[in-house]
């Protein structure tokens, strides 16, 4: 979920320490003249961890594909040379299948990085070597990183890095990036990067065709040999790339030569190229990969299979949900009580002892006080819950469970018409809905993409919303949690069925996903990830909590808050059965969902919400208020007209649904 600032960031001190010297940013060379190092690789091969190790930056890493969805750049010093390091989304091959892959290839073709570092998950060496075969054709200095070699060894596989380096003629580094092992060797290898002495031979007929098409390409074009081979493969984006750089006459000439070549060549060109690459990979694999004849398949292997089994997977999922639920209820509850006892009550009592005028007392510790509703709500109520949830969610991420859960949920969702390719994005929505929305750019069918984006925004709670909602519902009983869970699942499935029926267009049924083996997560890595998420929350959310509280305070003092409550009373009180004060929650939700959920929690604790109202309040804040970042992501992926229409539809559908839920609960419970 590494969504962050995209652009060159000033090097941090720990990224500029070399031989015990700290370099001032003012000493940096011209950014435009820096050597560029692009970290390329299949999804979920450890690219972002390599980026973190090289630069001293920190971006979220996780054991599932799609964590990185946008390129990130920063500057670091290796030996006496400055480099611009570029972390990229996953790339299966240079023949493009998705928008994010196209962005990576366009970066390579347009910016021509000085060095390519290919990160290889040693457990997926064959798939990675296919990408290696293509990258070598770029004739760019390269370094190979064999990552996660510890896991490969446990599977009885050994890759001879020395022989691989000799065969390819480029530096090859062994790495366990998660533990920082191999970092210094990689820095040394980058300074020694060079072009490979080995490439793929496609046979006389195809090589002649590539050479003929290469000669037809514009003289000043980089990577002409590779672009010619992609053109022969009928890559749908290569001609568009040429059209951006050259006039129509030159592009027409290339197309004319291509059409002539296609008429002359007998047989399937794509099949011929793919066969030669596969043969090259088999030759390399045979020379450098050794396997034990007998491999012990331990608990991890069997448990991984069980997590995605249609029968065993469900109780395992429920077990993990129980862990989350109990941890959020009891562990975060204990932290909340400690903070309240150690900080909130003493500070509140101290301010009360000042006997301030009513206005200033209310501003600080009143119902809409910047301390009570702002600072204490964030640190005393929300932060303990998020901290516990972030830690547990980080364990799930690094263990590989989330990706395995997509296989289990795929079997369920496909039965109601939700396409398989959208499952990963939907599951990622439980972490961050914005990141999940951006990850839908891998979906090439409009119908699939629309359904996925809508469902992410509709009834999937993000990690912050989910964790605090659990704490709220725990206050009123397990049955409330089960009711809300059931309502959200039914709402999500119902929306998927309806959209699948009314949206015209075909839907892909194929589903290709690299499934990682489950492993015991590194506690050090999980603690670091949790720390950075907490720091990010405090930096982003704390000012919004305080400003939102101040805004509500002003609204209240000038009478606008009361006017708003009076106007919305028929809908809020009459239809949804909630007290008028819940409108404070709705207004906070427009700014920050966690602030709204924290206020609901306070209302439950104070007895302002009963059993039914607690359920309704959680449901309405979960499905009615897509956060601003998510709305922006929808606009970016689907267009602003679609984003406005989708948000409006979600608001309307949610209020109808919540009102119906309220009256059903009133009839059933009473």
N, C-alpha and C positions, 0 to 999 in steps of 0.2 A: 504494500500500500504506500508505495513510495511516490507520493504526489507532492511535489515541492516546487520551489522556485526554479524555473528553467532558464538558465543563463549562467554566465561566468560569475562565480562567487569569489571574493577575496580569499586567499589561502588562510587557513587557521594556523595558529602558532605551532600546533603539534604536527601540521602538515609541512611546516617550513624548517623543522629542526633537522639539521644534517651536520654531523661531526660537532655536536654541541653548540651550533651557531643558530641563532634565531634571525631570520631574514625579515626585514620590514617590507610591507607591501609596496612602499615607495620605490624599492629597489627592483621591482619586477620589470622584466622587459616588455616591449610592445606586445599586447595581447594578440594582435593579428599575425605576429611572426612566431608564435609559439608552435612547437611541434605538437601535433594532435595524436592522441592514443585512443582509439575506439575499442571498447570492450564489447565483443560480439559473442553470441552463443545461443543455443537453444533455450527455450523458456526453462526456468527453474534449474539452472546449472551453477548458480552462485555468482553471477556477474556483479550484482550490487554489493555483495560482501567483498569481492575483489576490489571494487571501486572504493569501498569504505577503508579497506586495508591500505590501499595505495595513497589515499588522499588525506586520511584523518578525519574526513567528513563522516556523518552518520545518516544513512537512509534506511528505512524499514526493510528488513529482509524476512522472508518466510519460505517455508517448505511447500510451496505450490506455485504453479505457473500463473503469470499475469500480475505478479507483485509490482514490477516496474512497467508503467504504461506510458511514460514520457521520458525523453532523453534528459539527462542531467549532466552538467558540466562543472568542473572546477579546475583550479590550477594547483599544481604541486611541484616540488623540486625533487629530482632523483639525481644523485651525485651532484654535478655542477650544472645540470641542464633543467630548465623549466619546461613542463609539459601541460597541455590542456587534456585532462582525462575526461572521456565521454562514456557515461553509462547508458546502455541502450535497452529497449524492450527485446523480448525474445524473438529470434529469427530462425526459422526452420531451414530456409534456403533462399537464394537470391531470385528465384521465381516466386512472385509475390502472391500471397493468399489473403492478406488483410491490410487495413490502413496503417496499423502500427508497423508492420513489416515494411510497407512501402516507405514510411518515414525513415526507417533505418537504412534501407537501400539508397534512397535519395540522398541521405547524408553522406554515405560512402561515395557515391558517384559524383556528387556536387562538391563536397568539401575535400575529398581525397585525403583521408587521414594518413599521416606519415607512418604510423605503426598500427597494426591490428593485433589485439590480444584476443585470441579465441579461448573462451572458457568452456571446458568440456567436463560434463559430469561423467566420471569414469565408468559409471554403471550404464550409461547410454552411449558408449563409445562408437558404435556403428552409425547411429543417427548423426552423431557429431562429426564423424569422419566424412560423411556425405557433404556436410556444410564445409568442412575443411577443403575438400576437393574443389569446391566452387571458389572459396576465398583465395586459394593459391593461384587461381587464374587471374586475379586482380594484379598480380605481380607487385604486390606491396609487401614491405618488410613485416614479418609476422612473428608472434610468440604463441605457443600453445601452452595452456595451463590445464593439467590433468587434476581436476578438483575432486574432493571427497574420495581420495584413494583409500582411506580407512574403511569405508563402506564396501568398496570393491574387494578389498582383501577379505572381508568377512564373507563375501559371496564366493570365495575361492577363485577370484580372477586377479591376474597380475599383468600389468601393462609395462613393457620394457621401455621406459622413457628414453634411455640412452640409445637404443636401437631406433626408436621412432625419430629422435633428433638426427641421427645419422642418415636415415632414409630421406627425411624431408628437407634436411639442410637448414632448419630453423631451430632456435632454442625451444626446448620443452621443459616445463617446470612441473614438479609434483607439488600438490597443495592440499591442505585441509583448511580452507579459507575461514571456516567458522571459528577455528581456534587460532587463526593468525599464522599458521605454519605455512612456510613457502613465500611469505611476503618479501623478505630480503632477496631471496633467489629470483623472484619475479622482477624486482627493481633492477637487479643486475642483468637479467635477460632482456629487459626493455632497451637497455643501453647497447645490447649486442644484436638486436633484431635485424634480420636480413631476409631477402627474398629466398623463396624455396628453390631447390635444385630439382624438384620432382613435381610433375604435373600430370594431368590426365590426358591420354592420347585417345582420340575418338575414331581413329581409322581414316584412311585416305579420303573417302568420299565426303564425310562430314567435315574433316579438317579443311579440305579444299573449299567446301561451301562457306565455312566460317571465314577463311582467308579472303574469298571473293567478296563476301559481304563487308568484311572489315575495310577493304580498299574503297568501298562505296560510301563509307561513313565519313563525315566531315574530318578534315585533317587535324584540327585542334581538339578533337574530342578525346577525353581520357577513357581508359578501360575499353578501347575499341574491340578487342578480342572477346571480352566478356559480354559486352552489349550485343555483339553480333550473334553469339551463341544464344542469348536470351531472345533475340529477335527470331531466330530459327525455331525456338520453342513456342512461338506465338504468345509470348508474355504480353498481357493486355495493357501494361503500363509503360513499356519501353518507348513506344512511338509517342506517347504523351510527353515523356521525358525529353525526347528529341524536339518536339514541337515547342517546348518552352525555351529552348536554346537557339534554334535555327529557324530560318524562314521556310515557307511551305515548299519551295522548289527543291531544297536539299532533302527534306523529308520524303517528298514524292519520289526522288531519285532512289533513295534507299529502299522504299517500298517496291519500286519497279524491279530492282535487282533481286530483292527477296522473292517476289512472285516468280521471276525467271528461274531462280534456284529451286524453288519448290516444285516447279514443273519438271525439272531435270532429274531430281533425286527420286529414286525408287525406294519405297518402303517408308516406315514411320520414323521420322527424324527424332522425335521426342523419345521414342522407345530405344532408338540406337544410342542416344546420349545418356539416358538413364542406365542402360545396360553397361556401358563402359564405366560410368561412375561407380556402379555397384561392384563391378569387377575390380576396380582400383581399390575400393574400400576393403573388399575381401582379401586382396593381396597384402594390403597394409596390416589388416587384422591378423592374418595368418602369420605374419612376420613378427609382430610385437605383442600379441595377446596370448597369454597362457591361462588355461583353466584346469582346476582340479577335477578329476574324474568323479569324485564323490564330494558333494557339498552338503553340509549340515543345514537343514532348514529349521531354524529355531522358532522361538515364540513369536518374534517380530513378523516372520513370514506368515505364520498361521493366523496371527491376530489381524494383520493387514487384510487378508482374504475374508476374515470374519466380519470386518467393519463394513464391507460392501456386499455381504451376503444378504439376499432379500428377506431372510427370516432372522438370522443372527444379528444382522446390522441394526435392526430396530431396537432391541433391548440394549445394545451397546450405546446407541445414540441416547436413549432415555437415561442410561447410567451417567453419561457425561453431562446431560442436562441437569440431572440431580446434583452432581458435583458443583456445577455453576450456581444452581439455585441455593444450595445450602451454604456455599462460600459467600455469596452475595448477602445472604440473610444474616448469617452469624459472624463471619469474620469482619465484613465491612461494618456490621452493626456494632461490634466491639470497638472498632477504630472510631466510629462516629461518636460513641459514648465517651471514649477517652478524650477526643478533641473538644467535645462539648464541656466536659468536666474541667479539662486543663486550660482551655482558652476561651471558649464562647461565654460561659457563665461568668468567669472572673472579669472579662472585658465589659460585658453588659452591666454587671453590678457596679463596676468602677465608674462607668459613664452615668448610670443612674444616681450615683452618689454626688455627681456634680450639680444636680438640681437645675439642669439647663432649661431655658424657655421651651415651651411645647414644640415650637417649630423646629428648633435645632435637635431636640431629643428625638422627634419623629424622623428627621432627616438621617440621623445616625442609626437608631435602633427601633424605629417604629415599624409598622407592618410593611411599609415600602422603604425601609431604611437602607442606606448604601452598605451598612455593615450587616444587618440581619438578613435582608433579601439578597444583597450583593455578595460581599466577601464571605460571610459565614455560610451562606447557602452553597457557595462554590467549594470552599475548603472543608467545612464541617459536614455537609450533607452529601454533596455530589462526589467530591474527590475520593473519599474512602471507598465508595462503591465502584467508581471507575478504576481505581488502583487495583482492586482485587480482580475485577473483570479483565482488565488489560493483561494482568499476569496470567490468568487462566487461558484467555484467548491466545496469548503468545505461545503458551505450551501447545495448544491445539495446532497453531500455525506451524511451529517448528517440528512437531511430531509427524506431520503429513496427514493428519486426520481429515482436514478440511477437504483436500482433493479426493480422498477416498470416499468422503461423504457425498460428494457430487455424483459418484456412480450409484450409490444407494438412492439418492433423491431423484436421479434421472429416471429410474424405473417407475417411481411414483408419478412424477410430473408428466412424463410422456403419455401416461394413460389418460390424462385430461387435456392433452393437446398442446402442452408447453414444449417447444422444441428442445432437443437434446443439447444443441450448441449453446443455448442460453443458460444452461444450468449453472456453469461455473460463475458467470456474472451474478446470477441470483444469489448464490451462496456467499459470494464476496460481499454482497450488500449487507450482510450481518456484521461485517467489519466496518466498512465505510461506504455509504451509498454513493458518494461522489466518485470515489475510485471505481466502484462497481459499474456505474453508468459509463465512465470513460472506457472501461474495459470492453464494452459492447461494440467498440469499433472493430473487433475481430469478426463480428457477424456481418456477412456480406448480403444477406437477404433482408430487405426492408421490413417484411412482416415479422421476422424473428427479432430484429433489432427493436422495433416499436413495442412488441409485447414485453421484451426483457426490460427495456427502459421504464415502461409504465409500471410493471410489477415491482421493480426495485423501488420506485418512488412511492408506491401505494401502500402495501401492508407489510413490508419488511422493515423491522426496526434495526437501526444501526447499533453498533456496540454500546454507545453511550445510552441510547434510548432503552435498549434491551436490559442492560444491567440495572438501571434505576427503576424501570418498570417492574422488574423482579422484586426489588426491595419494597416497592409500593404495595404490590399484591401480596407479598409475604406478611404484611401488616394485617391483612384482612382474611388470610387463610389460603391454603393450597387450592381449594376449589375455585377461588377467584383467578388464580394463575392459570388453571386448566381451562376455565371458560374463555379467558382472553386468548390463550394459545389456540383454542379451537376456533374462535371467531376469526382470528387473523389467518389461519390456515384455510378455512372455508372461503373467506373473502378473497384471498390470493388465488386459490384454485378457481373460484367462480369467475373472477375477472379474467384469468387466463383462458378459460373455456369460452367466455363471451367474445373476447378479442380474437381468439382463433377462428371463431365462426364468422364474425362480421368483417374482418379485414381480408380483403381479397389478395390473392397472390400465392405463389407456391411456398412451401416450407421444406427446408432440408431435414432429412431424417438421420443423416450421417452424424456420428459423434466421435471425434478423435481427441483423446486426452492422454497426456503422459502422466501415469499414476506413480507417485513416488512410494518407495517402501517406507512404512512407518518406523520411526526410531525414537529413542528416548531423547527428549530435547535437552540441549545444553542449558543448565540453569543460569550460567553466567550470561549467555546470549539473551535469554528471556528476561532476566533482570535489567540488562542494558536497554532492551527494547521497551520494557515497561517504563523505565526511567525517562527515556526520550519522549514517550507518548504522554506521560504525566507533565513533563516540562512543556511540551507542545500545547497541551490542554490549558495549562496555567497562562502561557503567553497569549494564546488566542482568546480563551474564554473569559478569563478573570476580568479584563477591562469591560467586556460586553456585559457580564453579570452586574458589575457596579454601575455602568451607564444605563442599563435597562432598569435597575432599581431606582436610579435617580430620575429616569424618564417617567416611571409610574408614579413616583412621589410628586413630581410637578403636575402630571395629569390629574392626580387626586386633588392637589391643592387648588388648582384653577377650575375644578369642576368638570373637566372633560371626561375623566374616568367614570364618574357617576352618570353622565349623559350617555356614554357608550353602553354602560350596563343597562340603563333603562331601555335603550333602543334594541338591545339584543335579548332582553328578558324573555319575550315570547318564544324565541327559538331555543335559547339556552335552558331556561327553566321549564317552559311548557313542553317543548318537544324532546329535549335531551334529559330532562329531569335533574339538572345540575344546579347548584347554588349560583347566585349572581357573581360571587367572588371568583368563580372559575374563569371569568373573563380576564382576570389578571394573568392567569396561566396562558390563555390564548395569545395575549399581547406579548408575553415573554417568549412564547414559542416562535413568534415571527423573528425574534432576534437570536435565540439560542435554545435548542430543544432541551438541553440538559438543565438550563435555568428553569424552564417550565416544569420539567419532571421533578426537579428538586422542590419546587413550590407545592406540587401535588403531594409529595411525600410529607411536607410540613402540615398540609391541610388534613391528611389522613391521621397523622400523629396527634393533631389538636382536636380531632373529632368532627371537623367541618365537613367531612365526606363519609357517608355510610357505605355499606357493602356494595350496593348496586352502583352508587355514584363513583366509587373508586374504580370499578370495572369500566364504566362508561368513560371516565376521565382518561384512563390509560389508553383505551382504544382510540378515542378521538384525537389525542395528541400524537399517537403513533401513525395514523393514516391520513390526517388532515393537513399536516404542516410539513411539506418537503422543505428542508433547510435551503438557505439561499445558495450555498455552494452546489447543492444537488440540482437546483433549478438552472444555475449557470451551466453545469455540466450537460443537462438535457438540451439546453439551447445550443451548446457547442456541438453536440452529436447529432441532434435531430433538426436543428433550425429553430429560430425564436418563435415563429408562428406556432409550430408544433408544441414547443415548450409551454407557451401561454395556454394553448387549448388543452394540453394534457394536465397542467396544474389546475385549471378551472374545473375540468372534469373530475379530478381527484377530490377537490373541495366539495363539489356538489354531491358526488357519490358517497363520500365519507359522512357528511351530515345526514343524508337519508339513511345510511346504514346504522349510524350511531343512534339516531332517534328510534328506529325500529328495534334495535338491541335493547334500549332502555325500556320500552313498553313490553317487550317479550319477557325481560327479567322481572319487571313489576308483576306481570301476570303469573309467572312461574313461582317466584319467591314468595309472593303474598298469598 
